[in-house]
Amino acid sequence: MPRNYDKEYKEYHAKPEQKKRRAERNSARKTAAKKGLVKKGDGKEVDHVGSNRTGSLKNVPTKVVSKTTNRKRQPKRS
């Protein structure tokens, strides 16, 4: 069965709380880009420092890591 992107957007990505999370992630990456730590297409991601992750990137220390490293330490999703 093909993936229904329209339904997925309406049910998850369009929710206000998800929009806020996405805006925080974008803001954290933009800050890192201004510092020269990342650039478009470099395969790097902004990651929380430490294991106390709340989902929010506001006012928490972050670091730049490779995509592979970041995905390895993410919890498995069902």
Rosetta constraint file for C-alpha pairs under 8 A:
AtomPair CA 4 CA 8 HARMONIC 6.29 0.50
AtomPair CA 5 CA 9 HARMONIC 6.08 0.50
AtomPair CA 6 CA 10 HARMONIC 6.33 0.50
AtomPair CA 7 CA 11 HARMONIC 6.06 0.50
AtomPair CA 8 CA 12 HARMONIC 5.88 0.50
AtomPair CA 8 CA 13 HARMONIC 7.00 0.50
AtomPair CA 9 CA 13 HARMONIC 4.65 0.50
AtomPair CA 9 CA 14 HARMONIC 5.70 0.50
AtomPair CA 10 CA 14 HARMONIC 5.38 0.50
AtomPair CA 10 CA 15 HARMONIC 7.52 0.50
AtomPair CA 11 CA 15 HARMONIC 7.15 0.50
AtomPair CA 12 CA 18 HARMONIC 7.08 0.50
AtomPair CA 13 CA 18 HARMONIC 5.90 0.50
AtomPair CA 13 CA 19 HARMONIC 6.76 0.50
AtomPair CA 14 CA 18 HARMONIC 6.93 0.50
AtomPair CA 14 CA 19 HARMONIC 6.59 0.50
AtomPair CA 15 CA 19 HARMONIC 6.27 0.50
AtomPair CA 16 CA 20 HARMONIC 6.32 0.50
AtomPair CA 17 CA 21 HARMONIC 6.40 0.50
AtomPair CA 18 CA 22 HARMONIC 6.15 0.50
AtomPair CA 19 CA 23 HARMONIC 6.09 0.50
AtomPair CA 20 CA 24 HARMONIC 6.24 0.50
AtomPair CA 21 CA 25 HARMONIC 6.32 0.50
AtomPair CA 21 CA 55 HARMONIC 7.47 0.50
AtomPair CA 21 CA 56 HARMONIC 6.57 0.50
AtomPair CA 22 CA 26 HARMONIC 6.14 0.50
AtomPair CA 23 CA 27 HARMONIC 6.02 0.50
AtomPair CA 24 CA 28 HARMONIC 6.13 0.50
AtomPair CA 24 CA 56 HARMONIC 6.95 0.50
AtomPair CA 24 CA 57 HARMONIC 5.93 0.50
AtomPair CA 24 CA 58 HARMONIC 6.60 0.50
AtomPair CA 25 CA 29 HARMONIC 6.28 0.50
AtomPair CA 25 CA 46 HARMONIC 7.90 0.50
AtomPair CA 25 CA 57 HARMONIC 6.54 0.50
AtomPair CA 26 CA 30 HARMONIC 6.09 0.50
AtomPair CA 27 CA 31 HARMONIC 6.18 0.50
AtomPair CA 28 CA 32 HARMONIC 6.35 0.50
AtomPair CA 28 CA 46 HARMONIC 6.94 0.50
AtomPair CA 28 CA 57 HARMONIC 6.82 0.50
AtomPair CA 28 CA 58 HARMONIC 7.91 0.50
AtomPair CA 29 CA 33 HARMONIC 6.11 0.50
AtomPair CA 29 CA 38 HARMONIC 7.66 0.50
AtomPair CA 29 CA 45 HARMONIC 7.55 0.50
AtomPair CA 29 CA 46 HARMONIC 6.07 0.50
AtomPair CA 30 CA 34 HARMONIC 6.23 0.50
AtomPair CA 31 CA 35 HARMONIC 6.47 0.50
AtomPair CA 32 CA 36 HARMONIC 6.36 0.50
AtomPair CA 32 CA 37 HARMONIC 5.33 0.50
AtomPair CA 32 CA 38 HARMONIC 6.04 0.50
AtomPair CA 32 CA 46 HARMONIC 7.69 0.50
AtomPair CA 32 CA 64 HARMONIC 7.80 0.50
AtomPair CA 33 CA 37 HARMONIC 5.61 0.50
AtomPair CA 33 CA 38 HARMONIC 4.90 0.50
AtomPair CA 33 CA 39 HARMONIC 5.83 0.50
AtomPair CA 37 CA 64 HARMONIC 7.01 0.50
AtomPair CA 38 CA 42 HARMONIC 6.87 0.50
AtomPair CA 38 CA 44 HARMONIC 6.52 0.50
AtomPair CA 38 CA 45 HARMONIC 7.92 0.50
AtomPair CA 38 CA 64 HARMONIC 7.41 0.50
AtomPair CA 43 CA 66 HARMONIC 6.04 0.50
AtomPair CA 43 CA 67 HARMONIC 5.70 0.50
AtomPair CA 44 CA 64 HARMONIC 6.43 0.50
AtomPair CA 44 CA 65 HARMONIC 5.56 0.50
AtomPair CA 44 CA 66 HARMONIC 4.38 0.50
AtomPair CA 44 CA 67 HARMONIC 5.29 0.50
AtomPair CA 45 CA 64 HARMONIC 5.62 0.50
AtomPair CA 45 CA 65 HARMONIC 5.51 0.50
AtomPair CA 45 CA 66 HARMONIC 5.97 0.50
AtomPair CA 45 CA 67 HARMONIC 5.70 0.50
AtomPair CA 45 CA 70 HARMONIC 7.20 0.50
AtomPair CA 46 CA 62 HARMONIC 6.36 0.50
AtomPair CA 46 CA 63 HARMONIC 5.68 0.50
AtomPair CA 46 CA 64 HARMONIC 4.65 0.50
AtomPair CA 46 CA 65 HARMONIC 6.42 0.50
AtomPair CA 47 CA 62 HARMONIC 5.33 0.50
AtomPair CA 47 CA 63 HARMONIC 5.28 0.50
AtomPair CA 47 CA 64 HARMONIC 6.00 0.50
AtomPair CA 47 CA 65 HARMONIC 6.64 0.50
AtomPair CA 47 CA 70 HARMONIC 6.93 0.50
AtomPair CA 48 CA 53 HARMONIC 6.66 0.50
AtomPair CA 48 CA 57 HARMONIC 7.17 0.50
AtomPair CA 48 CA 60 HARMONIC 7.12 0.50
AtomPair CA 48 CA 61 HARMONIC 6.23 0.50
AtomPair CA 48 CA 62 HARMONIC 4.56 0.50
AtomPair CA 48 CA 63 HARMONIC 6.42 0.50
AtomPair CA 49 CA 60 HARMONIC 7.71 0.50
AtomPair CA 49 CA 61 HARMONIC 5.52 0.50
AtomPair CA 49 CA 62 HARMONIC 5.11 0.50
AtomPair CA 49 CA 63 HARMONIC 6.23 0.50
AtomPair CA 56 CA 60 HARMONIC 7.97 0.50
AtomPair CA 57 CA 61 HARMONIC 7.97 0.50
AtomPair CA 57 CA 62 HARMONIC 7.67 0.50
AtomPair CA 65 CA 69 HARMONIC 6.42 0.50
AtomPair CA 65 CA 70 HARMONIC 6.35 0.50
AtomPair CA 66 CA 70 HARMONIC 6.28 0.50
AtomPair CA 67 CA 71 HARMONIC 6.13 0.50
AtomPair CA 68 CA 72 HARMONIC 6.16 0.50
AtomPair CA 69 CA 73 HARMONIC 6.76 0.50
AtomPair CA 70 CA 74 HARMONIC 6.55 0.50
